[in-house]
């Protein structure tokens, strides 16, 4: 990546973790119905992990009432069991 940023934007305390990209956005959802974010600018933040896409895909499926045809990875399942359930 030439002159790019894998963190995609400013990385300050007000825009990190659950606050990324802003307090009005959650799990890939935005204040605009049907608009979802799933890149480095959204939770859980920068780098190229695939996490934001996974989170947004889950939100889209939930909002549309679509059955999720994918399964969480082993590490994601462990995370959900430890921190979410």
N, C-alpha and C positions, 0 to 999 in steps of 0.2 A: 504494500500500500504506500504509494508515493504521496507525501504531504497530506496524508489522511489522519484520521483519529479514531482508533478503535474504542475510545471512550465516548465519542460523539457528543461533544459539547462540554461546557464547564462542569467540573467535578467539585462542587463546593458543598458544605454541610446541608444547605437548604435544597439540594438537588441530588441527594444520595439515597440509596436504599428505597424504602417505601415512598419517599418524597420525589422520586424520579419518574417522569419529568416535572411533575408538580402535584400539589396536594389534591387536585380535582381529578386526577387519573389514578385508577386502581385496577390491577390485574389486566392491564392492556386496554381497559375501557377508558373512554374520554367523555366529556360533557356533550359531545355531538353523537346522537344516536346512530349506531351502525358504523362508527369510526373507531378503529382499534389501533393501538401502537404495538409494535413488536420488534423494535431494534435496540441498539445500544443506548438510545436515549430513554428507554423505559426500564422499569424494574426488572431484574435486580441490578441493572446498571451496565457499565461499559464492558469492554472486551468482546470477544466473539465466542459466545457460549451456547447459543440456541435456547437458553432459558426464557428470554422474553417471548420468543415465538411459541414455545410450549405453553406458557402462561396465557398468552392471547388466544391460542387455539382452543384451550379449555374454556375460556370465557365466552368465545364465540359459540361453541357447541352448547354451552349452558343457556346462553341468551336465546338461541334459536330452537332449543329443545331437540337438538340433534344427538343421537347416540354416539358416544366417542368410540371410534373404531381402533384407536391406538391404546397401547398399554404403557404405563409409566416404566421407566428403566428401573433396574434394581436399586440404584442410588436414590432415584426420585421417590420410590416406594418407601425406602428407609427414612428419608427426610419427612415425608408425609406422616408416617407412623410416629416419628419422634416429635415433630413440631406442630403438626396441624390437627391430627385426630385427638 
